[in-house]
């Protein structure tokens, strides 16, 4: 009986915690200036590095949480070289003038965790999601 009671409490607590978190997080506004999270979706699993051209007017600062990023800007094209410390998901944040219009992406090169270039980039994609701005983050807390 004690086991069933513990399981019931665990399930109840989990449901309550999920409801509490869901109440504070509304949809993120997708228009206007802000930050996008770019994620490289790879058919090969963890990656070590990528060279990506981001095309669009007014693109701002690009940052990575894990590893290093180097950028070069020429007109409306920002070339990003992203190097991870350890193989994993390649993600970056990018400041944009309008979160509703993500930049076009040209994937130039991807290297696996073994530092070998991938022979084909056909099944790769960079997808963007809006990152809440500071007032939106404060409101969801």
C-alpha positions as a printed NumPy array, in Angstrom:
array([[  0.   ,   0.   ,   0.   ],
       [  2.849,   2.398,   0.808],
       [  4.324,   1.855,  -2.649],
       [  1.047,   2.746,  -4.345],
       [  0.71 ,   5.853,  -2.187],
       [  4.252,   6.986,  -3.107],
       [  3.571,   6.409,  -6.801],
       [  0.305,   8.371,  -6.538],
       [  2.103,  11.264,  -4.829],
       [  4.859,  11.247,  -7.468],
       [  2.363,  11.305, -10.341],
       [  0.307,  14.041,  -8.645],
       [  3.382,  16.172,  -7.981],
       [  4.609,  15.734, -11.564],
       [  1.229,  16.78 , -12.976],
       [  1.099,  19.802, -10.671],
       [  4.639,  20.87 , -11.583],
       [  3.884,  20.529, -15.297],
       [  0.723,  22.632, -14.951],
       [  2.619,  25.297, -12.986],
       [  5.355,  25.574, -15.62 ],
       [  2.845,  25.635, -18.485],
       [  0.908,  28.542, -16.923],
       [  3.906,  30.85 , -17.007],
       [  5.077,  30.18 , -20.539],
       [  2.879,  31.648, -23.232],
       [  3.713,  31.778, -26.919],
       [  6.745,  33.808, -27.92 ],
       [  5.973,  36.789, -30.154],
       [  7.501,  36.079, -33.568],
       [  7.651,  39.597, -34.996],
       [  9.915,  42.542, -34.385],
       [ 13.585,  42.654, -33.48 ],
       [ 14.993,  40.002, -31.208],
       [ 16.981,  36.808, -31.032],
       [ 16.583,  33.525, -32.88 ],
       [ 17.994,  30.15 , -31.864],
       [ 19.455,  28.331, -34.858],
       [ 19.907,  24.57 , -34.665],
       [ 21.717,  22.429, -37.227],
       [ 19.694,  19.254, -37.712],
       [ 22.048,  16.467, -38.711],
       [ 21.269,  12.998, -40.063],
       [ 24.647,  11.858, -38.688],
       [ 24.263,  12.709, -35.013],
       [ 26.864,  14.743, -33.099],
       [ 28.9  ,  17.186, -35.189],
       [ 32.197,  18.935, -34.526],
       [ 32.064,  22.046, -36.714],
       [ 30.079,  23.878, -39.371],
       [ 30.511,  26.744, -41.814],
       [ 27.199,  28.492, -42.435],
       [ 26.273,  31.533, -44.539],
       [ 23.326,  33.486, -43.135],
       [ 21.745,  35.852, -45.642],
       [ 19.555,  38.777, -44.669],
       [ 19.711,  42.511, -43.968],
       [ 20.628,  43.801, -40.522],
       [ 21.812,  40.554, -38.953],
       [ 23.494,  41.135, -35.61 ],
       [ 25.638,  39.305, -33.11 ],
       [ 25.977,  35.516, -33.35 ],
       [ 26.799,  33.59 , -30.155],
       [ 27.339,  29.957, -29.169],
       [ 26.975,  28.385, -25.729],
       [ 29.409,  25.547, -26.388],
       [ 32.62 ,  26.057, -28.341],
       [ 33.718,  28.999, -30.459],
       [ 32.165,  31.043, -33.248],
       [ 33.898,  33.278, -35.756],
       [ 31.955,  35.536, -38.107],
       [ 32.678,  37.614, -41.166],
       [ 30.17 ,  40.049, -42.68 ],
       [ 30.036,  41.089, -46.326],
       [ 26.927,  43.07 , -47.271],
       [ 23.876,  41.043, -46.25 ],
       [ 25.873,  37.801, -45.834],
       [ 27.233,  36.719, -42.461],
       [ 29.564,  33.717, -42.647],
       [ 29.774,  31.819, -39.368],
       [ 32.4  ,  29.22 , -38.525],
       [ 31.234,  27.286, -35.462],
       [ 33.596,  24.918, -33.648],
       [ 32.407,  22.731, -30.779],
       [ 34.668,  21.671, -27.901],
       [ 33.149,  18.202, -28.029],
       [ 30.916,  16.725, -30.745],
       [ 27.252,  17.525, -30.251],
       [ 24.346,  19.581, -31.55 ],
       [ 25.465,  22.775, -33.258],
       [ 23.333,  25.641, -31.959],
       [ 23.717,  29.406, -32.039],
       [ 21.759,  32.521, -31.24 ],
       [ 21.489,  35.35 , -33.739],
       [ 20.195,  38.885, -33.281],
       [ 17.807,  39.771, -36.115],
       [ 15.742,  42.836, -37.084],
       [ 12.558,  40.719, -37.406],
       [ 12.068,  37.355, -35.705],
       [  9.26 ,  36.624, -38.154],
       [ 11.712,  36.641, -41.081],
       [ 14.64 ,  34.353, -40.306],
       [ 17.682,  34.647, -42.563],
       [ 18.221,  32.394, -45.543],
       [ 20.817,  29.706, -44.867],
       [ 23.525,  28.258, -47.084],
       [ 25.311,  25.374, -45.406],
       [ 28.9  ,  25.386, -46.709],
       [ 30.676,  22.603, -44.752],
       [ 30.058,  20.301, -41.785],
       [ 32.678,  18.217, -40.005],
       [ 31.887,  15.267, -37.787],
       [ 33.293,  14.674, -34.345],
       [ 36.285,  12.998, -35.988],
       [ 37.138,  16.276, -37.825],
       [ 36.316,  14.719, -41.195],
       [ 34.17 ,  16.717, -43.63 ],
       [ 30.773,  15.247, -44.414],
       [ 30.58 ,  14.093, -48.025],
       [ 26.983,  15.257, -48.504],
       [ 24.926,  17.977, -46.848],
       [ 21.675,  17.001, -48.572],
       [ 19.751,  15.934, -45.462],
       [ 21.04 ,  18.752, -43.235],
       [ 18.919,  21.744, -42.253],
       [ 19.202,  24.779, -40.006],
       [ 15.943,  25.554, -38.219],
       [ 15.142,  28.692, -36.246],
       [ 13.033,  29.301, -33.147],
       [ 12.379,  32.596, -31.392],
       [ 14.144,  33.249, -28.098],
       [ 12.009,  35.251, -25.645],
       [ 13.137,  38.867, -25.308],
       [ 13.96 ,  40.203, -21.821],
       [ 10.432,  41.585, -21.079],
       [  8.857,  38.322, -22.339],
       [ 11.214,  36.287, -20.115],
       [ 10.41 ,  38.471, -17.118],
       [  6.654,  38.134, -17.743],
       [  6.866,  34.337, -17.927],
       [  8.548,  34.058, -14.518]])
